[in-house]
Amino acid sequence: MERKSLVSVILVCLLLLSVGHAVSAYQRDVIRIGIPGLPENLDGHVTMGNHGQRVMFNIFEKLVHFDKEDPSRVNPQLAESWVWIDDTTVEFTLREGVVFHNGKPLTAADVKYSLERILNPATAAGAFYAMLLTIAEIDAVDDLTVRITTHEPDPVLEARLASVWGGFIIPEGYVEEVGEEAFLVKPIATGPFMVESYEPDRLVLTAFEDYWGELPNVREVVYIDIPELSSRITALVNGEVDLISTIAPDQLALLDRYDGVQVISRPIANMHMLTFKITQPPTDNKYLRQAMSLAIDRQVIVDSLFFGGSEVPRSYQFREFGSMINTDIPRNPYDPDRARQLVAQSGYAGETINLDGRSGAYTGTNDAMEIIAEMWRQIGLNVQIRFTESAWQNLDFNVHTWSNTMRFPDFAAQSLQWGIGTTRQEGSEITLTWPDSELRRQYNALQVELEGAMDGAKRYEIYQEMLAIWQEEVPATELWFAPESWALRDDMIWEPYYAHIIDLSGGNLSFTD
């Protein structure tokens, strides 16, 4: 054989070997995930919710993120390190070699652009905007250094940036380049997967081969919108999907009987609540709201609907607060006798109380609403349940179901939901549920004090005062921590996070063969 021909053969063989290696780098070619809904768009500065959490974290990344095992810890992500220069100035050093899905290298200018887009109320949704309002200025010091300055000392800035709403990083000017509509369906970011296609009932992601971290173990991920739980279970059992989420507790035993299926369950950092509309009689009376809270036997509901797979909160304290939890506060109590006394004290005269909730929105919602309504009737209340097609549909609601995902594991997170500038205090006619009152003014003053307090013991003390006001005013009442369950093929090695996040990165999803 001539030398030239021999060289050609060797090169072809090497090429085939390299192609074979690239293919074998993926343990699976494709996995399919059945979820109860897809996000309405893929703009990571606008859309989140439960549907968004299941998708977005495979596409987007932030400067920092919460530790999977201990959400009170903040870990590096796109920033490899950071240092506080003074009480209001922090500098982040970005990782070298990170590129976006379009091949553009990540720089400090991209971080500045992304965070400023979030801080613009015209371009970002309120939850994102409110999260970062303590930031006064963002500077790109050089290509890999970002300096963030806050208006006042912010003891939880890293937690804000790490939160679900904390600030995904996208390429500078990219939205303007492709247009808002194009970005909504095919965003560019730095995550382990990039968007291949997005349709109303189907989202396809492909592995990003130039990802800076551990590469995914699957080449393609297909999210399929399957709203009905029975249909999701059937799809899993029939091999049409490989993983499903949001499984009612009474279906877990059924799934356990199938070969080749594993079930993972845990309460997540999502607190199911009832929101009272204080602008609307008769729930404008705090004694009536206190009575309604005391009349709910939460433990009975947890045991009967969730088979003990959740727990009752101690007021507005998330499990992830860890050592910050005040365990002297009892789990939300059940006291129907005291509730009846408070009903009499309130002057309630039999007016209809409208209890609204989106049908099937959360695990056990419909049954829980029926049980709670009956408990309220037992203390003499005239309750009307209204199942709606969308949240906050009726202006005349008195009580509304709500799913409250933890913003970050710190006391200050409550104010992002209920404090100064929120829709609860300053929203439209339907979203304004906590109008001006003496107790609200006291709460807001404490919020300002808490947000600037750097000493941990002082912050704890302030929050106890805020909780006391909260328990007297009762703008809402906590029910239980949301139980979440996933079912998946038993050859998949995967773990859930503290929220609805479905992390499919190489460090969190692998296969036994």
C-alpha positions in Angstrom: 0.0 0.0 0.0 1.3 3.4 -0.9 2.2 5.7 2.0 -0.4 8.3 1.0 -3.1 5.6 1.0 -2.0 4.2 4.4 -2.1 7.7 5.9 -5.6 8.1 4.5 -6.8 4.8 6.0 -5.3 5.8 9.4 -6.9 9.2 9.4 -10.3 7.6 8.5 -9.9 5.1 11.3 -9.0 7.9 13.8 -12.0 9.9 12.6 -14.3 7.0 13.1 -12.9 6.3 16.6 -13.4 10.0 17.5 -17.0 10.0 16.3 -17.6 6.8 18.2 -16.2 8.4 21.3 -18.4 11.4 20.9 -21.5 9.2 20.6 -20.5 7.0 23.6 -20.1 10.1 25.7 -23.8 10.1 26.2 -25.2 7.3 28.3 -28.6 7.9 26.7 -29.6 9.4 23.4 -32.9 10.8 24.6 -35.1 11.0 27.7 -38.7 12.2 27.8 -40.3 13.9 30.8 -44.0 14.2 31.4 -44.9 17.3 33.4 -48.3 19.0 34.2 -47.5 22.1 32.1 -44.9 24.0 30.2 -43.9 27.6 31.0 -45.8 30.1 28.9 -42.5 31.3 27.5 -38.8 30.8 28.0 -37.6 34.3 29.0 -35.8 33.6 32.2 -36.3 37.1 33.4 -40.0 37.0 33.0 -41.4 33.5 33.6 -40.8 31.1 36.4 -43.5 29.5 38.6 -43.6 25.7 39.1 -43.6 25.0 35.4 -40.6 27.3 34.7 -38.5 25.8 37.5 -38.7 22.3 35.9 -37.2 23.7 32.7 -35.3 26.9 33.1 -32.4 25.6 35.3 -31.2 23.3 32.5 -30.9 26.3 30.1 -29.9 29.3 32.2 -27.3 29.9 34.9 -26.5 32.6 37.5 -23.4 34.0 39.2 -24.1 31.8 42.2 -26.6 29.2 43.2 -27.8 27.4 46.3 -26.3 24.1 47.4 -28.5 21.2 46.6 -28.1 19.5 50.0 -28.1 22.7 52.1 -29.9 25.7 50.5 -28.6 28.0 53.2 -25.2 27.7 51.5 -24.4 29.7 48.3 -22.0 28.0 45.9 -20.1 29.5 42.9 -21.6 29.0 39.4 -20.7 31.4 36.6 -18.7 33.4 39.3 -15.8 31.3 40.6 -15.3 33.6 43.6 -16.3 36.9 45.1 -15.0 39.3 47.7 -16.7 42.1 49.7 -14.7 45.3 49.4 -16.9 47.1 51.9 -20.4 46.8 53.4 -22.0 47.9 50.1 -19.6 46.7 47.4 -18.8 43.2 46.2 -16.7 42.0 43.3 -17.3 38.8 41.5 -14.6 37.0 39.4 -16.1 35.1 36.5 -14.9 31.7 35.3 -12.6 31.7 32.3 -13.7 29.8 29.2 -17.4 29.9 29.7 -19.3 30.4 26.4 -23.0 31.0 25.5 -25.0 28.6 23.4 -24.1 30.8 20.3 -20.4 30.5 21.0 -19.9 34.0 22.4 -17.6 34.1 25.5 -19.1 35.2 28.8 -17.8 38.6 30.0 -18.7 41.0 32.7 -20.6 43.1 30.2 -23.1 40.2 29.8 -23.6 40.1 33.6 -24.1 43.9 33.7 -26.6 43.7 30.8 -28.6 40.8 32.4 -28.9 42.3 35.8 -29.8 45.7 34.5 -32.5 44.1 32.3 -34.0 42.6 35.5 -33.8 45.9 37.3 -35.8 47.5 34.5 -39.5 47.0 35.4 -40.4 47.4 31.7 -38.5 44.2 30.8 -38.5 41.9 33.8 -41.4 40.4 35.9 -42.1 41.8 39.3 -40.7 38.8 41.3 -37.3 39.2 39.5 -37.3 43.0 39.8 -38.2 43.0 43.5 -35.5 40.4 44.2 -32.6 42.7 43.2 -33.9 46.1 44.2 -31.2 46.6 46.8 -28.7 46.9 43.9 -27.7 50.5 43.1 -25.0 49.9 40.4 -23.4 47.2 38.4 -20.0 47.8 36.8 -17.9 45.7 34.4 -14.4 46.3 35.8 -12.8 44.2 33.2 -13.8 41.2 31.1 -13.9 38.8 34.1 -14.7 41.2 37.0 -18.1 42.5 38.0 -18.6 45.0 40.8 -22.0 45.3 42.4 -22.9 48.2 44.7 -26.0 48.2 46.9 -27.9 51.2 48.1 -27.4 50.1 51.8 -25.7 47.1 53.4 -27.5 44.0 52.2 -26.7 40.9 54.4 -28.4 38.5 51.9 -27.2 39.8 48.5 -25.6 36.5 47.6 -28.9 34.7 48.5 -30.9 37.1 46.3 -28.6 36.4 43.4 -28.8 32.6 44.0 -32.5 32.5 44.3 -34.9 31.1 41.7 -35.6 34.7 40.6 -32.0 35.8 41.2 -30.7 36.7 37.8 -30.0 34.4 34.9 -27.2 35.6 32.7 -27.8 36.1 28.9 -25.6 37.6 26.2 -25.3 41.4 26.1 -27.7 42.9 23.5 -29.0 39.5 22.4 -32.7 40.2 23.1 -32.5 43.4 21.0 -30.6 41.6 18.3 -33.2 38.8 17.7 -36.3 40.6 19.1 -38.4 39.9 22.1 -40.7 37.3 20.4 -37.8 35.2 19.2 -36.1 35.3 22.6 -39.3 34.1 24.3 -39.1 30.8 22.4 -35.4 30.3 21.9 -33.3 32.0 24.5 -29.5 31.8 24.6 -27.7 31.2 27.9 -24.8 29.2 29.3 -26.5 26.1 30.8 -25.8 22.4 30.1 -28.7 22.3 27.6 -29.9 24.6 24.8 -33.3 25.0 23.2 -33.9 23.0 20.1 -37.6 23.7 19.7 -40.5 25.0 21.7 -44.2 24.3 21.0 -47.2 24.7 23.2 -47.1 21.1 24.4 -43.5 20.1 23.7 -40.1 21.4 24.5 -36.9 19.9 23.1 -33.5 20.6 24.6 -30.1 19.3 23.3 -26.9 18.9 25.2 -24.5 21.9 24.9 -21.2 20.3 23.9 -19.2 23.3 24.9 -20.6 23.5 28.4 -18.0 24.7 30.9 -19.0 22.2 33.6 -19.7 18.4 33.7 -21.3 17.5 30.4 -24.8 16.0 30.4 -25.2 12.2 30.2 -28.1 12.5 27.8 -28.0 14.0 24.3 -31.6 15.2 24.1 -34.4 16.0 26.6 -38.0 16.2 25.5 -40.5 17.8 27.9 -44.1 16.8 27.2 -47.1 18.7 28.6 -49.4 16.0 30.1 -51.8 17.9 32.4 -53.7 14.9 33.7 -51.9 12.8 36.3 -53.5 9.6 35.2 -52.2 10.2 31.7 -48.7 10.9 33.0 -48.7 7.7 35.0 -49.9 5.7 32.0 -47.2 7.3 29.8 -44.5 6.3 32.3 -45.8 2.7 32.7 -46.1 2.3 28.9 -42.5 3.5 28.3 -43.6 6.7 26.5 -41.8 8.9 29.1 -38.9 8.3 31.5 -39.8 10.7 34.3 -42.9 12.3 35.6 -43.6 14.9 38.3 -46.4 16.1 40.6 -47.9 12.8 41.7 -50.8 12.7 44.1 -49.8 10.9 47.4 -52.7 8.4 46.9 -51.1 7.2 43.6 -47.7 6.4 45.0 -48.6 2.9 46.2 -49.9 2.1 42.7 -46.6 3.2 41.1 -44.6 1.2 43.6 -46.2 -2.0 42.2 -44.7 -1.5 38.8 -41.4 -3.1 37.9 -38.7 -0.8 36.5 -40.2 2.3 38.3 -38.8 4.1 41.3 -40.6 6.8 43.3 -38.9 9.8 45.0 -40.9 11.9 47.5 -40.1 14.9 49.7 -41.7 18.1 51.0 -40.2 21.0 49.1 -39.6 24.7 49.9 -43.1 25.6 48.9 -45.6 26.5 51.5 -49.3 26.1 50.6 -51.3 29.0 52.0 -54.6 30.7 52.0 -54.6 34.5 51.2 -57.2 36.7 52.8 -58.5 39.7 51.0 -58.5 42.3 53.8 -60.1 44.9 51.5 -63.2 42.8 51.2 -65.8 42.2 54.0 -66.2 40.1 56.0 -62.5 39.1 55.8 -61.5 42.7 56.5 -61.9 41.9 60.2 -58.7 40.5 61.8 -60.7 38.5 64.5 -62.5 36.6 61.8 -59.2 35.9 60.0 -57.7 34.7 63.2 -60.7 32.5 63.8 -60.5 31.0 60.3 -56.9 30.1 60.8 -57.5 28.4 64.2 -60.4 26.4 62.7 -58.2 24.5 60.3 -57.0 21.1 61.5 -53.9 21.0 59.3 -52.5 17.8 60.7 -55.6 15.9 59.9 -55.4 17.1 56.3 -51.7 16.3 56.1 -52.3 12.8 57.4 -55.4 12.0 55.4 -54.6 13.6 52.0 -50.8 13.4 52.0 -50.4 10.3 54.2 -48.0 12.1 56.5 -45.7 13.1 53.6 -45.6 16.7 54.6 -45.6 18.8 57.8 -47.4 21.8 59.3 -45.3 25.0 59.4 -44.4 27.1 62.5 -45.9 30.3 61.2 -44.0 31.8 58.2 -40.8 29.8 58.7 -39.5 27.5 56.0 -37.8 24.2 56.8 -34.8 25.5 54.9 -34.2 28.3 57.5 -32.4 25.6 59.5 -30.9 26.9 62.7 -32.8 30.2 62.2 -36.2 28.6 62.9 -37.8 29.6 66.2 -39.0 26.2 67.5 -40.8 27.9 70.4 -43.4 28.9 67.9 -45.8 26.0 67.8 -47.0 24.4 64.5 -50.0 26.3 63.4 -52.6 25.3 66.0 -56.1 23.9 65.7 -58.5 25.4 68.3 -62.1 25.4 67.2 -63.4 26.7 70.6 -61.2 29.7 70.5 -62.2 30.2 66.8 -65.9 30.3 67.7 -65.2 33.0 70.4 -63.3 35.1 67.8 -66.1 34.7 65.3 -68.5 36.2 67.9 -66.0 38.9 68.7 -65.7 39.8 65.0 -69.4 40.6 64.7 -69.7 38.2 61.8 -73.4 38.1 60.7 -73.5 35.2 58.3 -72.2 36.9 55.1 -71.1 34.6 52.3 -67.3 34.0 52.4 -66.0 33.2 48.9 -63.2 30.6 48.9 -61.5 30.6 45.5 -58.9 28.3 44.0 -57.8 27.1 40.6 -59.0 23.5 40.2 -56.2 21.0 40.4 -53.5 23.6 40.6 -51.7 22.0 43.5 -51.5 18.5 44.9 -54.7 17.9 46.9 -56.1 21.4 46.3 -59.6 20.4 45.5 -60.1 18.0 48.4 -58.3 20.3 50.8 -60.6 23.2 49.9 -63.7 21.0 50.6 -62.3 19.9 53.9 -61.4 23.4 55.0 -64.7 24.8 54.0 -66.5 22.2 56.1 -64.2 23.0 59.1 -65.2 26.7 58.7 -68.9 25.7 58.6 -68.4 23.9 61.9 -67.6 27.3 63.6 -70.6 29.0 62.0 -69.3 30.4 58.8 -71.2 30.6 55.5 -68.6 29.4 53.0 -68.9 29.1 49.2 -66.2 27.3 47.2 -65.5 28.5 43.7 -63.2 26.5 41.5 -61.7 28.7 38.8 -59.9 28.2 35.5 -57.2 30.7 36.4 -55.8 32.3 39.6 -57.2 35.5 40.9 -60.1 35.3 38.5 -62.9 36.8 40.7 -62.6 40.3 42.1 -65.0 39.5 45.0 -62.9 36.6 46.5 -62.4 36.6 50.3 -59.9 33.7 50.5 -57.7 32.3 47.8 -55.4 29.3 47.6 -51.8 30.1 47.0 -48.5 28.3 46.5 -45.6 30.3 48.1 -42.2 29.1 46.9 -39.4 30.2 49.2 -37.4 33.1 47.6 -34.3 32.3 49.6 -33.6 30.8 53.1 -33.7 33.9 55.1 -36.2 36.1 57.0 -36.0 38.9 54.5 -37.6 36.6 51.8 -41.1 37.1 53.4 -41.0 40.8 52.6 -40.5 40.1 48.9 -43.9 38.5 49.0 -45.8 40.7 51.4 -43.7 43.8 52.1 -43.1 47.3 50.8 -43.7 47.6 47.1 -45.3 44.2 46.6 -48.6 43.7 44.8 -50.1 42.6 48.1 -49.6 46.1 49.4 -49.5 48.2 46.3 -51.1 46.1 43.5 -54.3 46.4 41.4 -57.7 46.1 42.8 -57.6 42.3 42.7 -54.0 41.7 43.9 -54.0 44.3 46.7 -54.9 42.1 49.6 -53.2 43.9 52.5 -54.3 47.5 52.6 -52.8 50.2 54.9 -53.2 49.6 58.6 -51.3 50.3 61.8 -50.0 46.8 61.9 -48.9 46.9 58.3 -47.0 50.2 59.0 -45.3 48.5 61.9 -44.4 45.5 59.7 -42.9 47.7 57.0 -40.8 49.7 59.5 -39.4 46.4 60.8 -38.8 45.3 57.2 -36.6 48.3 56.6 -34.7 47.6 59.8 -34.2 43.9 59.0 -32.9 44.5 55.5 -30.1 46.7 56.8 -29.2 44.7 59.9 -25.9 42.8 59.4 -25.8 41.2 62.9 -27.4 37.7 62.8 -28.8 37.9 66.3 -30.3 41.3 65.7 -31.9 40.1 62.5 -33.5 37.1 64.3 -34.9 39.5 67.0 -36.4 41.8 64.3 -38.0 38.8 62.5 -39.7 37.6 65.7 -41.4 41.0 66.0 -42.5 40.7 62.3 -43.9 37.3 62.9 -45.9 38.5 65.9 -47.5 41.2 63.8 -48.1 38.7 61.0 -49.9 36.3 63.4 -52.1 39.1 64.7 -52.9 40.6 61.3 -53.2 37.3 59.5 -52.9 38.6 55.9 -52.6 34.9 55.0 -52.4 31.6 56.9 -49.8 28.8 56.3 -51.2 25.3 55.7 -48.5 22.8 55.0 -45.3 22.4 53.0 -46.0 21.1 49.5 -45.4 17.4 49.1 -43.8 16.6 45.8 -43.2 13.3 44.2 -41.5 12.1 41.0 -41.5 8.7 39.4 -38.8 7.6 37.0 -37.1 4.6 35.4 -35.1 2.6 37.9 -32.0 2.8 35.8 -31.9 6.6 36.3 -29.8 8.1 39.1 -31.3 11.5 39.8 -32.1 13.6 42.9 -34.6 16.5 43.4 -33.7 19.9 44.7 -35.4 22.0 47.4 -38.0 23.3 44.9 -39.7 22.0 41.7 -36.3 22.2 39.8 -35.6 19.2 37.6 -31.8 19.3 37.2 -30.7 17.1 34.3 -27.0 18.2 34.3 -24.2 15.6 34.2 -23.7 16.0 38.0 -27.3 15.2 38.8 -28.5 12.7 36.2 -26.8 9.5 35.2 -27.7 5.9 34.4 -26.8 2.6 35.9 -25.7 1.1 32.6 
